[in-house]
Amino acid sequence: MRQVILDTSFILTSIRQKIDFFLWFQHEGFQIVIPDQVIDELMGLGAQLALNILEKNKFTLIKMPGKDADSAIINFARKNPKAIVATLDRELQKKIKNKKMIIRGRKKLEII
């Protein structure tokens, strides 16, 4: 099963634009992976809606070394070169060699 690791920016933007990324990833056969640092960031931002949506869906919570979500995602991407990184953070996109999942336009998910 292919893996996709989600960044805070991807989750928040998807929710803001009403994109059901869980349904899309499930339909495409992806295992969703979220580092605990992303959950911490969402809690710190007070993003309760995002946390509620995550709670109602199936994903794998992982513990990765790294002081913040970006470090954890970079570590995961290096250890899992075939994993797709779902992020809208351009700085993070530059730091990883893996394929990326982005939001094109307002509703279209795309792997680049």
N, C-alpha and C positions, 0 to 999 in steps of 0.2 A: 504494500500500500504506500502510495506517495505521501510525503509529509509536507505540511505548510505550517510555518511558524508565524504567528501574528504579532505585530507591533501595535503599540498604543494608538499611534496616528491612524493606522488602518481601521482599527476597531471603532474609534470615535467618529471618523469620517463616514464609515459605512452606516453606522447608526443614524448619524445626522442626515444622510441622504436616503435613508430607509432602504438599504440594500441588505437582503437576507443572505449574508455570506455563508452562514452555516448550511443553509439549504443548497447553495451553489457548490460548496466544497463537498458536501455529502453526495450530491448528484454526480460530481466529477471523480469520486472515489479517493478523496484526500483524508488523511488523518490530521486533525487540527491540533497543533502544539502551541501552548502559551507558557512562557516563562513566568515564574512567580513574581519577578520584578515588574512585569507588565501589570499584573493584578495590583501590586503595591502602588504603581503609578496611577492607575485608575482610582484606587481608594484615596490617594493623596489629592487627586483632582476633584473628588466628590462626584465622580461619574456613576451615580447609583443606577441609572437606566442601563448603562453598559454592563455593570456588574450583575444586574438582574437578568439581562439577556444571556450572559455567559453562564450563569447559574442554571438556567433552564435548558441548556444545550450540552451536547457531549463534546468534550475535548480532553486532551492530556495535559495536565499541569506538570511542568518540569522544573527542577532545581538545577540551574546552571551557574557556574562561577561568573562573577561580574558584579560590580557595584551598582550598575543601573541596567535598564532594559536593553539599551543598545549593546552594551558589552556582552550581556547574556546571549543576545541574538547573534552577534558576531561569533562568539564561541560555538554556538550550536551550528551555525552555517559552515564553519570550518570543519567541524567534526562530521557533518552530514552534507557533503557537497551536492547531493541530488535533491535536497530539500528546497522548497520554494519559500522565499521570504516575502511576506505580505506587509509592505510598508510604503508610506508616502513620504517618508523622511529622506530627502535627497542626499544628505550627508551619509546616512546609513547605507543607502543604495550604492554610493561610491566605494564604501569600505568592504563590500562583499562581492564575491564572484558568482554566487548562486543566481538562478533565475529569480525574478521578482514578480510579485503580483501587485498590480496597481489598479486604480479606478480611473477608467477613461471616460471622459464626459461626466455625466451625472449618475449613471446607473450601470455601466458596463465594466465588469471585472476582466482584466487582461493580464496574461503572463508575458513578460518581456525578457 
